[in-house]
Amino acid sequence: MCGIAGIWQLNNEPLAEQKLQRFTNTLEHRGPDGFGFYIDKKSCLGLGHRRLSILDLSEAGKQPMSFADARYWISYNGEIFNFIELKSELKSKGYAFKTETDTEVILAAYHYWGTDALPRFNGMWAMAIWDTYEQKLFLARDRFGIKPLYYLYIPDSLFAFASETIAFKNLEGYQRTFDEKNVGLQLEDSTALEGIGYTIFQNIFQLL
């Protein structure tokens, strides 16, 4: 289990590293073995990661991880069970790898197949990939929703995501408040919000 987080300031205000760190470190309990941060100053976007070391315990497995001459950056939580097979296939297509992680295999697969890489993954995941060339952020969860991923979207102002809703309690510029209607639905039926993308908090959604 790792913790992933990210902040994109859509109003073009510079993203302070301290703001990203505070938001990400709320998830320290998910990743006590290490942490990392990446900020694209041009786009006012940052990715954060709290690491629980399982594959490749060296610093080479640290996230956020870059690929393709730093075109792509990823913050990822999960495990791709067939990453060794995918790694072999990608090697046959000319890819070389520097780590023993499934994270690097995900990046290579995304570089080669784009979003069509997802059906090839056998496992559980929540991930965010930032394309510095196209200035595009891609979020994805596994098909069964084993790994959690929540996001906040305030048009023309802010987009943020995290592995748990508690992180938004420490997001500077946002006050986490309850959505009374959704709280009521959840009290009536504990599964009412499961699978429809809503949470008990205003403006915080679960990625389907």
C-alpha positions in Angstrom: 0.0 0.0 0.0 1.3 3.4 -1.0 -0.2 6.9 -0.9 -0.4 9.0 -4.1 -1.4 12.7 -4.3 -1.4 15.6 -6.7 -2.3 19.2 -7.1 -2.9 21.2 -10.3 -3.5 24.9 -9.8 -5.7 25.7 -12.8 -5.6 29.4 -12.0 -1.8 29.4 -12.9 -0.7 30.4 -9.5 2.7 28.8 -8.6 2.5 25.7 -6.6 4.5 25.9 -3.4 6.4 22.6 -2.6 5.3 23.0 1.1 1.7 22.9 0.0 2.2 19.7 -1.9 4.2 18.2 0.9 1.6 18.9 3.5 -1.1 17.4 1.3 0.9 14.3 0.5 2.3 13.7 4.0 -1.2 13.3 5.3 -0.9 9.8 3.7 2.3 8.9 5.6 0.5 5.9 7.2 0.1 4.4 3.8 3.8 4.8 2.9 6.2 5.0 5.8 9.3 3.9 3.9 9.9 7.1 1.9 8.5 10.0 0.0 9.0 12.0 -3.1 7.7 15.1 -4.9 7.7 16.5 -8.4 6.6 20.0 -9.5 6.1 21.1 -13.1 6.6 24.9 -12.5 5.4 25.7 -16.0 2.0 24.1 -15.5 1.7 24.7 -11.7 1.2 21.0 -11.2 2.7 18.7 -8.6 2.8 15.0 -7.9 3.4 13.5 -4.5 4.1 9.9 -3.3 4.4 8.1 0.0 6.2 4.8 -0.5 5.7 1.3 1.0 8.7 -0.6 -0.5 7.8 -4.0 -1.9 9.5 -4.3 -5.4 13.0 -2.9 -5.9 13.7 -1.6 -2.4 16.5 0.6 -3.7 16.3 4.4 -4.4 15.8 3.5 -8.0 12.2 2.6 -7.2 11.5 6.0 -5.7 8.4 7.9 -7.0 7.3 10.1 -8.6 9.2 8.3 -11.4 10.1 9.7 -14.8 10.4 8.0 -18.2 11.2 8.8 -21.8 13.7 11.7 -21.0 11.4 13.0 -18.3 8.4 13.3 -20.7 6.2 11.2 -18.3 6.0 11.3 -14.6 4.0 8.9 -12.5 2.7 8.5 -8.9 1.4 5.0 -8.5 -0.1 2.7 -5.8 -0.6 -1.0 -6.5 0.9 -4.0 -8.1 0.8 -5.3 -11.7 1.1 -9.1 -11.3 2.1 -9.7 -14.9 4.7 -7.0 -15.1 7.5 -9.4 -15.8 5.7 -10.8 -18.9 4.9 -7.2 -20.0 8.5 -6.2 -19.4 9.8 -9.0 -21.6 7.4 -8.0 -24.4 8.4 -4.4 -24.2 12.1 -5.4 -24.3 11.4 -7.2 -27.5 10.1 -3.9 -28.9 13.4 -2.1 -28.0 12.7 -0.8 -24.5 15.5 -0.9 -21.8 14.8 -0.8 -18.1 16.8 0.7 -15.2 14.8 -0.7 -12.3 13.1 -3.9 -11.1 9.8 -2.1 -10.5 6.4 -2.6 -12.1 6.2 1.2 -12.0 8.7 1.5 -14.8 6.9 -1.1 -16.8 3.7 0.8 -16.5 5.4 3.9 -17.9 6.9 2.0 -20.8 3.6 0.4 -21.6 1.8 3.8 -21.5 4.5 5.2 -23.8 4.1 2.4 -26.3 0.3 1.6 -26.1 -1.1 4.8 -24.5 -4.4 4.1 -22.6 -4.7 0.8 -24.5 -2.1 -0.5 -22.0 -4.7 -0.7 -19.2 -6.5 -3.9 -20.5 -3.0 -5.5 -20.5 -2.5 -5.0 -16.8 -3.4 -7.8 -14.5 -3.5 -6.4 -11.0 -4.7 -3.6 -8.8 -3.7 0.1 -9.2 -4.4 3.7 -8.7 -2.2 5.9 -10.8 -1.6 9.4 -12.1 0.6 10.0 -15.2 1.6 13.5 -16.2 2.7 14.1 -19.8 4.9 17.1 -19.8 4.8 17.5 -23.6 1.0 17.4 -24.0 0.4 19.0 -20.6 -2.1 16.2 -19.9 -2.9 14.4 -16.6 -4.1 10.8 -16.8 -5.8 9.1 -13.8 -6.8 5.4 -13.7 -7.9 2.8 -11.2 -8.1 -1.0 -11.6 -11.2 -2.6 -12.9 -12.5 -3.7 -9.5 -11.7 -0.5 -7.7 -9.4 -2.3 -5.2 -7.1 0.7 -4.9 -8.8 4.0 -3.9 -8.5 7.3 -5.6 -10.4 10.5 -4.8 -10.4 13.9 -6.6 -11.5 17.5 -6.1 -12.4 19.7 -9.0 -13.1 23.4 -8.8 -13.4 24.8 -12.3 -10.7 27.4 -13.3 -9.2 27.1 -9.8 -8.0 23.7 -8.6 -7.8 20.0 -9.3 -6.4 17.7 -6.7 -6.4 13.9 -6.1 -5.3 11.6 -3.3 -5.6 8.0 -2.1 -7.8 9.0 0.9 -10.3 11.8 1.5 -8.5 12.7 4.8 -5.7 14.3 2.7 -8.2 17.0 1.6 -8.5 18.1 5.2 -4.9 19.4 4.8 -5.3 20.9 1.4 -4.5 24.6 1.6 -7.2 26.8 0.0 -10.0 24.2 0.5 -12.2 23.5 3.5 -13.5 20.0 3.6 -17.2 20.0 4.5 -19.9 17.4 4.5 -22.4 17.0 1.8 -25.6 16.6 3.9 -27.5 14.8 1.2 -24.8 12.2 0.6 -24.3 11.7 4.4 -28.0 10.9 4.6 -27.8 8.4 1.8 -24.8 6.8 3.4 -26.6 6.5 6.8 -29.6 4.9 5.2 -27.5 2.4 3.2 -23.8 2.0 3.7 -23.3 1.0 0.1 -25.4 3.8 -1.4 -22.4 5.8 -2.7 -20.3 2.8 -3.7 -19.7 2.6 -7.4 -21.4 5.9 -8.3 -18.4 8.2 -7.8 -19.7 10.3 -4.9 -18.4 10.8 -1.3 -19.8 12.3 1.8 -17.8 15.5 1.2 -18.7 18.4 -1.0 -16.8 18.5 -4.3 -14.8 15.4 -3.5 -15.5 12.4 -5.9 -14.3 8.9 -6.2 -12.7 8.0 -9.5 -14.8 5.2 -11.0 
